[in-house]
Amino acid sequence: MKRTVIKGVGRYIPERLVTNEDLTKYMDTSDEWIQQRTGIKQRYWVPEEGNVGASDLGLIASKIALDRAGWVPEDIDMIIFATLSPDIFFPGSGCLLQYKLGLKSTPALDIRQQCTGFFYGLATADAYIKSGMANRILFVGAEVHSTGLDISTRGRDVAVIFGDGAGAICLEGVETDKNEGILSSALHASGKYADKLCLELPASRLNPRIKPEWLVDDCRHFPSMDGQAIFKQALVKLPQVAKETLDKAGLEIGDIDLVIPHQANLRINQAFQRTMNLPDEKIFNNIQKFGNTTAASIPVALDEAIEKNIVNVNNCTILFIGLGAGLTWAGMVYRFLN
Ligand code: ACO
């Protein structure tokens, strides 16, 4: 039976460290408020002068993942690039990355799934692999949030949360009798809540798509979020989708070695931990160091957990869960087995 397995993982976090204390220079906030509400202590942003896009961060993460997989770029049948902060409005960052990898005609697909980009991306890769349309897929989740945040007091509820970064995963279809690789996935969306977390401009439904006064007066080119609405949805939907994903895999939470949740807010993940009755060693969080890196968050967390030997790549069953803008929410069970 064909299974989709991970052959290599890589991450890249830019070097500009921004502590909570640093943010107090731009806005009325405090380290205490940010840590208490989100768990975040610091994040990393791209250089202030710009010229670094999601594909640039993705390129570095990809090279590490390819190296670990023992692949060269020409081995890739397809690129799937997840980001809500593409380098430019179009074409997608996947095409830009493809060119930067020196490839000539390898297909590149961008997906706009925000915090669940990992789930939609890997589920898509799994379907392509199982259908025989591709066998070696490079998934990249990368975000440059920092250049699009309102770092004044007006935008503080959103700005303190987000960090820049990229994660990459090499996925391959293998024929095996072992119950390994992607065991199950569950994807959901509800556009009803689209306005609870969104970035409006430039908008094709408006003519023109953008006007200078909208930027100055309304700041509609910055993300807006109803944080409490998202928070409440997460508390309900994450345990539900965890159960659905486990059921699909024929597993129970006790069969899981580690939960890696999307890193949106430490309090959301702690509430999930309590609901599922998980001991501390069974859940991995790194939002404290990196903030919410959206599509990059789970690949970055997986890479760090592997590096720290928290994930044993010879035998480890992981439950991934996440919720974010869309709303979209999702789960995946993955088993490393050697
Ligand atoms: N520093 C200091 N005070 C602040 C800040 C800040 N950075 N931001 C907001 N405040 C103030 C507010 O103005 C408000 O003041 P008021 O009571 O005088 O009006 C007060 O703090 C409380 O604000 P709330 O919004 O009620 O704070 P809350 O406890 O809900 O925390 C937060 C806000 C952190 C955004 C939280 O709601 C949250 O994390 N929600 C979920 C976010 C999430 O998961 N997003 C999805 C993932 S992201 C994605 O998909 C792209």
Residues whose N, C-alpha, C, O or C-beta is under 5 A from the ligand:
A	BS01	ACO	D28 T29 S30 W33 R37 T38 Q114 C115 R156 D157 V160 G227 Q228 I230 F231 A264 N265 T294 L323 G324 A325
